[in-house]
Amino acid sequence: MCAVEEGRYRGSSDSPTAPGVVRTLLRTADGVRLDAMYEPCTAGFPQDSAVDHEGFRGTAIVVAHGFTGSLDRPAIRRAAEVLARRAAVVTFSFRGHGASGGRSTVGDREVLDVVAAVEWARALGHTRVVTVGFSMGGSVVLRHAALHGGRTEASSDAVVSVSAPARWYYRGTAPMRRLHWVVTRPTGRFVGRVGFRTRIHDRDWDPVPLSPAEAVPLIAPTPLLVVHGDRDPYFPLDHPRMLAAAGPAELWLERGMGHAENAADEALLTRIAEWLVPG
């Protein structure tokens, strides 16, 4: 079970955040502190009464950003704003990113970060918690759902993976070759730390974690949606097709879309929210 540390700021008249918003530190099972934010659903009732509304214990959407992102990046803030029209939203910065502690393992131990965020949403009273992840975050929510299925405090009730790889160590595009340089070389990790506020672990995976494609068959019967752009410069279309073919999954191939949260426009985010929270 994750630990929730003292909130740094909560929604109030003298708070820098909107009413009902909570920003705090979560502690993962392996002791990493995560910067995290909770935003209540904004649909159908005044924002200043959101946390007291009877819908408070409905669905919460946990958002997992891509590599070098954070909860404060504009693309994640935009995604949270759109998703919050349908449900409460939990955003967080992965280990090694932004104001969170630890170092990034580029999708391995980040599963524990999603566990902490999902458990926090349930501790706040939400009876249904769903996950949406982008790029690295997309691979993490797949593995999280595979490893933490069933009705537990750490489980997700539906999963959306956007712009995720299907297999590890892919170097078939120029952006992925640059990313591997950042992750595997000392100079690259320095660039990641200084240029992207991303602190990257200097050790190889041992053991190599379950790949996203291997995780997909283990997710059922939890509903799964795979979303990918046909202009993604990182991962070509064989990646989403491999993911969708690996197990029960719905596949959306988005015309003209690039990569991850930066390419997810309001229309797509709205459709994802409607898929996650139907009715």
LUMSE-794135 format. One line per field, with one value per residue (C-alpha): chain; y, z, x; residue number from 1. Coordinates in steps of 0.25 Angstrom, whole numbers, plus 5000, padded with zeros to 4 digits. Each point is the difference from the previous one (the first is absolute). Layout:
BEGIN
unit	A | ... $
Y	Y | ... $
Z	Z | ... $
X	X | ... $
pos	NUM | ... $
***
This chain:
BEGIN
unit	A | A | A | A | A | A | A | A | A | A | A | A | A | A | A | A | A | A | A | A | A | A | A | A | A | A | A | A | A | A | A | A | A | A | A | A | A | A | A | A | A | A | A | A | A | A | A | A | A | A | A | A | A | A | A | A | A | A | A | A | A | A | A | A | A | A | A | A | A | A | A | A | A | A | A | A | A | A | A | A | A | A | A | A | A | A | A | A | A | A | A | A | A | A | A | A | A | A | A | A | A | A | A | A | A | A | A | A | A | A | A | A | A | A | A | A | A | A | A | A | A | A | A | A | A | A | A | A | A | A | A | A | A | A | A | A | A | A | A | A | A | A | A | A | A | A | A | A | A | A | A | A | A | A | A | A | A | A | A | A | A | A | A | A | A | A | A | A | A | A | A | A | A | A | A | A | A | A | A | A | A | A | A | A | A | A | A | A | A | A | A | A | A | A | A | A | A | A | A | A | A | A | A | A | A | A | A | A | A | A | A | A | A | A | A | A | A | A | A | A | A | A | A | A | A | A | A | A | A | A | A | A | A | A | A | A | A | A | A | A | A | A | A | A | A | A | A | A | A | A | A | A | A | A | A | A | A | A | A | A | A | A | A | A | A | A | A | A | A | A | A | A | A | A | A | A | A | A | A $
Y	5000 | 5014 | 5010 | 5014 | 5011 | 5014 | 5008 | 5011 | 5008 | 4998 | 5007 | 5012 | 5015 | 5003 | 4988 | 5001 | 4988 | 5000 | 4996 | 4985 | 4998 | 4993 | 4999 | 4991 | 4990 | 4985 | 4990 | 4987 | 4986 | 5001 | 5014 | 5010 | 5013 | 5004 | 5014 | 4998 | 5008 | 4997 | 5008 | 4997 | 4999 | 5013 | 4995 | 5004 | 5007 | 5012 | 4999 | 5005 | 4989 | 4989 | 4992 | 4999 | 4996 | 4986 | 4997 | 5001 | 4985 | 4997 | 4998 | 5005 | 5000 | 4998 | 5007 | 4995 | 5009 | 4997 | 4999 | 5014 | 5005 | 5004 | 5004 | 5015 | 4999 | 5007 | 4988 | 4992 | 5012 | 5001 | 4985 | 5001 | 5012 | 4993 | 4986 | 5008 | 5003 | 4986 | 4995 | 5003 | 5000 | 4996 | 5004 | 4998 | 5001 | 4987 | 4997 | 5008 | 5010 | 5014 | 5002 | 4985 | 4992 | 4989 | 4997 | 4995 | 4985 | 5004 | 4991 | 4989 | 5004 | 5011 | 4990 | 5003 | 5014 | 4997 | 4991 | 5011 | 5010 | 4989 | 4997 | 5015 | 5002 | 4988 | 5005 | 5013 | 4992 | 4997 | 4987 | 4999 | 5004 | 5000 | 5003 | 5007 | 5000 | 5007 | 4994 | 4995 | 5002 | 4992 | 4988 | 5001 | 5000 | 4988 | 4993 | 5005 | 4994 | 4987 | 4999 | 5006 | 4994 | 4996 | 5008 | 5005 | 5014 | 5001 | 4995 | 5008 | 4999 | 5004 | 5003 | 5010 | 4999 | 5011 | 5000 | 4988 | 4991 | 4985 | 4995 | 5005 | 5005 | 5005 | 5009 | 5000 | 5015 | 5012 | 5005 | 4987 | 4999 | 5014 | 4995 | 4988 | 5009 | 5008 | 4988 | 4992 | 5010 | 5008 | 5013 | 4996 | 4999 | 5013 | 5007 | 4993 | 5005 | 5015 | 5001 | 4992 | 5000 | 4985 | 4992 | 4986 | 4988 | 4995 | 4985 | 4991 | 4992 | 4988 | 4992 | 5006 | 5003 | 4994 | 5007 | 5008 | 4989 | 4989 | 5008 | 5002 | 4985 | 5001 | 5013 | 4993 | 5001 | 5015 | 5008 | 5005 | 5011 | 5002 | 5014 | 5003 | 5011 | 4997 | 5010 | 4996 | 5003 | 4990 | 4987 | 4996 | 4994 | 4985 | 5004 | 5003 | 4988 | 4991 | 5004 | 4999 | 4986 | 4995 | 5000 | 5006 | 5014 | 5011 | 5008 | 5014 | 5004 | 5015 | 5007 | 5012 | 4998 | 5000 | 4995 | 4999 | 5011 | 5011 | 4995 | 4997 | 5011 | 5004 | 4992 | 4987 | 5002 | 5002 | 4987 | 4993 | 5005 | 4996 | 4986 | 4999 | 5006 | 4996 | 5005 $
Z	5000 | 4996 | 5011 | 4998 | 5007 | 5004 | 4989 | 4995 | 4996 | 5000 | 4993 | 5009 | 4998 | 5002 | 4993 | 4986 | 4995 | 4997 | 5010 | 5002 | 4995 | 5009 | 4997 | 5009 | 5000 | 4999 | 5005 | 4991 | 5005 | 4998 | 5007 | 4989 | 5002 | 4988 | 4998 | 4997 | 4998 | 5002 | 4992 | 5002 | 4988 | 4995 | 4993 | 5004 | 5013 | 5005 | 5001 | 5015 | 5004 | 4992 | 5012 | 5007 | 4988 | 5000 | 4988 | 5008 | 5002 | 4985 | 4990 | 5001 | 4988 | 5003 | 4989 | 4998 | 4991 | 4991 | 5001 | 5004 | 5004 | 5013 | 5006 | 4998 | 4985 | 4991 | 4993 | 5013 | 5005 | 4988 | 5000 | 5015 | 4997 | 4989 | 5007 | 5013 | 4992 | 5001 | 5013 | 5011 | 4996 | 5007 | 4993 | 5006 | 4995 | 4998 | 5009 | 4995 | 4993 | 5004 | 5015 | 5003 | 5007 | 4995 | 4986 | 4988 | 4996 | 4987 | 5002 | 5010 | 5014 | 4996 | 5001 | 5015 | 4997 | 4994 | 5011 | 5010 | 4992 | 4998 | 5015 | 5003 | 4991 | 5007 | 5014 | 4996 | 4999 | 4985 | 4997 | 4986 | 4995 | 4986 | 4994 | 4987 | 4997 | 4989 | 4993 | 5012 | 5008 | 4990 | 5002 | 5015 | 5001 | 4992 | 5009 | 5012 | 4996 | 4997 | 5013 | 5009 | 4994 | 5008 | 5011 | 5008 | 5005 | 4989 | 4988 | 4989 | 4994 | 4986 | 4993 | 4988 | 4994 | 4991 | 4991 | 5007 | 4995 | 4999 | 5002 | 5007 | 4994 | 4988 | 4992 | 4986 | 5000 | 5002 | 5012 | 5007 | 4997 | 5006 | 5012 | 5002 | 5000 | 5011 | 5008 | 4998 | 4999 | 5012 | 4991 | 4996 | 5015 | 5003 | 4988 | 5006 | 5014 | 4996 | 4987 | 5004 | 5015 | 4999 | 5009 | 4993 | 5007 | 4995 | 5001 | 4990 | 5002 | 5008 | 4998 | 4987 | 5004 | 4993 | 4986 | 4997 | 4990 | 5010 | 5010 | 4991 | 5001 | 5015 | 5001 | 4996 | 5004 | 5004 | 4988 | 4992 | 4989 | 4991 | 4994 | 4990 | 4989 | 4986 | 5000 | 5013 | 4998 | 5011 | 4998 | 4986 | 4999 | 5002 | 5015 | 5003 | 4990 | 5008 | 5013 | 4995 | 4994 | 5014 | 5007 | 5001 | 4997 | 4992 | 4990 | 4996 | 4989 | 4999 | 4987 | 5000 | 5015 | 5005 | 5013 | 5014 | 5009 | 4991 | 4988 | 5007 | 4997 | 5007 | 4991 | 5002 | 5015 | 5001 | 4993 | 5009 | 5012 | 4994 | 4998 | 5014 | 5007 | 4991 | 5001 $
X	5000 | 5005 | 5003 | 4994 | 5009 | 4995 | 4993 | 5009 | 4988 | 4985 | 4988 | 4996 | 4998 | 5015 | 5005 | 5008 | 4991 | 4985 | 4990 | 4999 | 5014 | 5010 | 5015 | 5008 | 5012 | 4997 | 5010 | 5002 | 5002 | 5015 | 5000 | 5001 | 4992 | 4991 | 4994 | 4986 | 4987 | 4985 | 4990 | 4985 | 4990 | 4995 | 4988 | 4986 | 5002 | 5008 | 5015 | 5000 | 4991 | 5007 | 5005 | 4987 | 4992 | 4994 | 5008 | 5013 | 5000 | 4998 | 5011 | 5014 | 5010 | 5014 | 5009 | 5014 | 5009 | 5011 | 5015 | 5006 | 4986 | 4994 | 4986 | 5004 | 5002 | 4990 | 4996 | 4997 | 4993 | 4991 | 4997 | 4996 | 4991 | 4993 | 4999 | 4994 | 4988 | 4996 | 5006 | 5010 | 5015 | 5013 | 5012 | 5014 | 5015 | 5007 | 5012 | 5012 | 4991 | 4997 | 4998 | 4999 | 5012 | 5008 | 5005 | 4993 | 5001 | 4993 | 4988 | 5004 | 4998 | 4990 | 4990 | 5001 | 4997 | 4987 | 4996 | 5002 | 4992 | 4988 | 5001 | 4999 | 4988 | 4993 | 5004 | 4993 | 4987 | 4999 | 4993 | 5005 | 5015 | 5004 | 5014 | 5005 | 5014 | 5008 | 5013 | 5008 | 4988 | 4992 | 5010 | 4999 | 4985 | 5000 | 5010 | 4993 | 4986 | 5007 | 5007 | 4989 | 4987 | 4988 | 4992 | 5011 | 5004 | 5011 | 4991 | 4995 | 4986 | 5003 | 5013 | 5004 | 5014 | 5004 | 5012 | 5006 | 5011 | 4997 | 5014 | 5012 | 5013 | 4994 | 5010 | 4993 | 4998 | 5009 | 4992 | 5002 | 5015 | 5001 | 4992 | 5009 | 5012 | 4994 | 4997 | 5013 | 5011 | 5006 | 4999 | 4986 | 4996 | 5006 | 4992 | 4988 | 5002 | 5004 | 4991 | 4988 | 5000 | 5000 | 5010 | 5002 | 5005 | 5014 | 4998 | 4994 | 4987 | 5002 | 4992 | 4994 | 4985 | 4988 | 4998 | 4988 | 4995 | 5003 | 4991 | 4988 | 4995 | 5000 | 4992 | 4986 | 4989 | 5004 | 4996 | 5012 | 5001 | 5012 | 5002 | 5011 | 5002 | 5003 | 5011 | 5007 | 5015 | 5004 | 4992 | 4995 | 4986 | 5005 | 5001 | 4985 | 4996 | 5009 | 4994 | 4986 | 5002 | 5006 | 4987 | 4986 | 5002 | 4993 | 5009 | 4999 | 5010 | 4999 | 5002 | 5010 | 5004 | 5015 | 5005 | 4994 | 4994 | 5006 | 4992 | 4987 | 4990 | 4988 | 4991 | 5008 | 5001 | 4985 | 4998 | 5009 | 4993 | 4987 | 5005 | 5006 | 4987 | 4988 | 4986 $
pos	1 | 2 | 3 | 4 | 5 | 6 | 7 | 8 | 9 | 10 | 11 | 12 | 13 | 14 | 15 | 16 | 17 | 18 | 19 | 20 | 21 | 22 | 23 | 24 | 25 | 26 | 27 | 28 | 29 | 30 | 31 | 32 | 33 | 34 | 35 | 36 | 37 | 38 | 39 | 40 | 41 | 42 | 43 | 44 | 45 | 46 | 47 | 48 | 49 | 50 | 51 | 52 | 53 | 54 | 55 | 56 | 57 | 58 | 59 | 60 | 61 | 62 | 63 | 64 | 65 | 66 | 67 | 68 | 69 | 70 | 71 | 72 | 73 | 74 | 75 | 76 | 77 | 78 | 79 | 80 | 81 | 82 | 83 | 84 | 85 | 86 | 87 | 88 | 89 | 90 | 91 | 92 | 93 | 94 | 95 | 96 | 97 | 98 | 99 | 100 | 101 | 102 | 103 | 104 | 105 | 106 | 107 | 108 | 109 | 110 | 111 | 112 | 113 | 114 | 115 | 116 | 117 | 118 | 119 | 120 | 121 | 122 | 123 | 124 | 125 | 126 | 127 | 128 | 129 | 130 | 131 | 132 | 133 | 134 | 135 | 136 | 137 | 138 | 139 | 140 | 141 | 142 | 143 | 144 | 145 | 146 | 147 | 148 | 149 | 150 | 151 | 152 | 153 | 154 | 155 | 156 | 157 | 158 | 159 | 160 | 161 | 162 | 163 | 164 | 165 | 166 | 167 | 168 | 169 | 170 | 171 | 172 | 173 | 174 | 175 | 176 | 177 | 178 | 179 | 180 | 181 | 182 | 183 | 184 | 185 | 186 | 187 | 188 | 189 | 190 | 191 | 192 | 193 | 194 | 195 | 196 | 197 | 198 | 199 | 200 | 201 | 202 | 203 | 204 | 205 | 206 | 207 | 208 | 209 | 210 | 211 | 212 | 213 | 214 | 215 | 216 | 217 | 218 | 219 | 220 | 221 | 222 | 223 | 224 | 225 | 226 | 227 | 228 | 229 | 230 | 231 | 232 | 233 | 234 | 235 | 236 | 237 | 238 | 239 | 240 | 241 | 242 | 243 | 244 | 245 | 246 | 247 | 248 | 249 | 250 | 251 | 252 | 253 | 254 | 255 | 256 | 257 | 258 | 259 | 260 | 261 | 262 | 263 | 264 | 265 | 266 | 267 | 268 | 269 | 270 | 271 | 272 | 273 | 274 | 275 | 276 | 277 | 278 | 279 $
***
